[in-house]
Amino acid sequence: PVHEAMFRQLRERGSGIVEARWRRKDGAVLDVLISAAPIDPNDLAQGTTFIAVDISERKRTEAALCESEARYRSMMDAMDDIVYICSRDFTIEYMNQTSIRRTGRGAVGEPCFRAMYDLDRPCPWCAGGDIQQGTSRRFEMTSPKDGRTYYVSNTPRFHADEGCLANFSDCWLWPSPHRICG
């Protein structure tokens, strides 16, 4: 239980932090973060000071974020298209399941040109320069890895934490019957 975890931390580290759920008098349940520190670190029998902070909204936000991530991931993994995201230094940041199946491995952290096309340097058709300018690019290309023709859509993706653009690549076999209308 919570109090055992708290007192174990107090004995071992001199302070403690735990999350718990409290029920209010009206029956509502709150998520709380409880911090504790002894009044006298050399004598726990002197008492302990506790601070409880309501983190219910944070927990709801975390749950909504997890749900959104699961929806996004299932949507991307259900696609037949090869989808991957590369940083401006050609490092793969994300691969959907179709990309993983095509490469035979999860290649996050590897250079895109090596993982996706078995090349030793950036692809001659690389859209990186256009992406860094904030411009999307669409083109047809034949992959040196499997000799198949793909239609490729490269779209800029902004990194809020770094202020730079990454390349969101969506590739599908061409011609693809599910892409042709009428």
C-alpha positions in Angstrom: 0.0 0.0 0.0 0.8 3.7 -0.4 1.8 4.4 3.2 4.3 1.5 3.3 6.0 2.8 0.1 6.1 6.3 1.5 7.7 5.2 4.8 10.2 2.9 3.0 11.3 5.9 0.9 11.6 8.1 4.1 13.8 5.5 5.8 16.0 4.8 2.7 16.3 8.3 1.1 15.1 10.8 3.7 12.1 11.9 1.7 9.4 10.3 -0.3 7.0 10.9 -3.2 4.1 8.6 -4.2 1.0 8.8 -6.3 -2.3 7.7 -4.7 -6.0 7.8 -5.2 -8.1 9.5 -2.5 -11.9 9.5 -2.1 -13.4 12.8 -1.2 -16.4 13.1 1.2 -18.7 13.5 -1.8 -17.4 10.2 -3.2 -15.4 11.7 -6.0 -11.9 10.1 -6.5 -8.8 12.3 -6.8 -5.4 11.4 -8.1 -2.9 12.9 -5.8 0.9 13.2 -5.6 2.0 13.0 -2.0 5.4 14.3 -1.0 6.8 13.7 2.5 9.8 14.8 4.5 10.7 14.1 8.2 10.6 17.0 10.6 13.9 15.7 12.0 15.8 13.5 9.5 17.7 11.9 12.4 14.5 10.9 14.3 11.4 9.9 12.3 9.5 9.6 15.5 9.4 13.4 15.6 6.9 13.4 12.8 6.6 13.9 9.1 5.3 16.7 6.9 3.1 15.7 4.0 2.0 17.7 1.0 -0.7 16.3 -1.3 -1.3 17.9 -4.7 -4.4 17.1 -6.9 -3.0 15.7 -10.2 -6.4 14.5 -11.5 -6.3 16.8 -14.5 -2.8 15.7 -15.4 -3.8 12.0 -15.1 -6.8 12.6 -17.4 -4.5 14.4 -19.9 -2.0 11.6 -19.8 -4.8 9.0 -20.4 -6.1 11.0 -23.3 -2.6 11.3 -24.8 -2.1 7.5 -24.5 -5.4 6.9 -26.2 -4.5 9.3 -29.0 -1.1 7.7 -29.4 -2.7 4.2 -29.6 -5.2 5.5 -32.2 -2.4 7.1 -34.3 -0.2 4.0 -34.1 -3.0 1.6 -35.0 -3.9 3.8 -38.0 -0.3 4.1 -39.2 0.3 0.4 -38.7 -2.9 -0.6 -40.6 -1.7 1.2 -43.7 -0.3 -0.8 -46.6 1.9 2.2 -47.5 5.5 2.4 -46.4 5.6 5.3 -44.0 8.7 6.6 -42.2 9.9 9.8 -40.7 13.5 11.0 -41.0 15.4 13.8 -39.3 17.3 16.4 -41.3 20.4 14.3 -40.8 18.8 11.3 -42.5 18.2 9.4 -39.3 15.0 7.4 -39.2 12.8 8.5 -36.3 9.7 6.4 -37.0 8.6 3.4 -39.1 5.2 1.9 -39.5 4.8 -1.9 -39.6 4.9 -2.0 -43.5 8.3 -0.2 -43.4 9.6 -2.7 -40.8 8.4 -5.6 -42.8 10.0 -4.2 -46.0 13.4 -3.6 -44.3 13.2 -6.8 -42.2 13.8 -4.9 -39.0 13.0 -1.8 -37.0 15.6 0.6 -38.2 14.9 3.7 -36.0 18.2 5.5 -35.4 19.7 4.3 -38.7 20.3 6.3 -41.8 17.2 6.2 -44.0 19.2 5.7 -47.3 20.9 2.6 -45.8 17.8 1.1 -44.1 15.2 1.8 -46.8 17.3 1.6 -50.0 20.6 -0.2 -49.2 22.6 2.8 -50.3 25.8 4.2 -48.8 24.9 7.9 -49.1 21.8 10.0 -49.3 19.5 9.1 -52.2 19.9 11.0 -55.4 16.2 11.7 -55.3 16.2 12.9 -51.7 13.7 15.6 -50.9 15.5 16.8 -47.8 16.4 20.2 -49.2 12.8 20.8 -50.2 11.6 19.6 -46.8 13.9 22.0 -45.0 12.4 24.8 -47.0 8.9 23.7 -45.9 7.9 22.4 -49.3 6.2 19.0 -50.0 7.4 16.9 -52.9 5.7 14.1 -54.8 7.4 11.9 -57.4 7.7 8.4 -58.9 10.9 6.4 -58.3 12.3 2.9 -58.8 13.8 1.5 -55.7 17.4 0.2 -56.0 16.5 -2.2 -53.1 13.7 -4.2 -54.9 13.5 -2.7 -58.4 9.8 -1.8 -57.9 8.3 1.5 -58.8 6.8 3.6 -56.0 4.9 6.8 -55.9 6.5 8.9 -53.0 5.0 11.8 -51.1 7.5 13.7 -48.9 5.9 16.2 -46.5 7.6 18.5 -44.0 7.0 17.7 -40.3 7.8 20.4 -37.8 9.7 19.4 -34.6 8.4 21.9 -31.9 11.3 21.1 -29.5 14.0 21.5 -32.0 12.5 24.1 -34.4 13.5 22.1 -37.4 11.7 20.0 -40.0 11.7 16.3 -40.5 10.7 14.4 -43.6 7.4 12.4 -43.5 7.7 9.9 -46.3 4.7 7.9 -47.6 5.5 5.5 -50.4 3.2 3.1 -52.2 3.6 0.8 -55.2 2.7 2.3 -58.5 0.4 1.8 -60.2 -1.8 0.8 -57.3 -5.3 -0.3 -58.0 -6.6 1.2 -54.7 -5.2 4.6 -55.7 -6.8 4.7 -59.2 -10.3 6.1 -59.5 -12.8 5.6 -62.4 
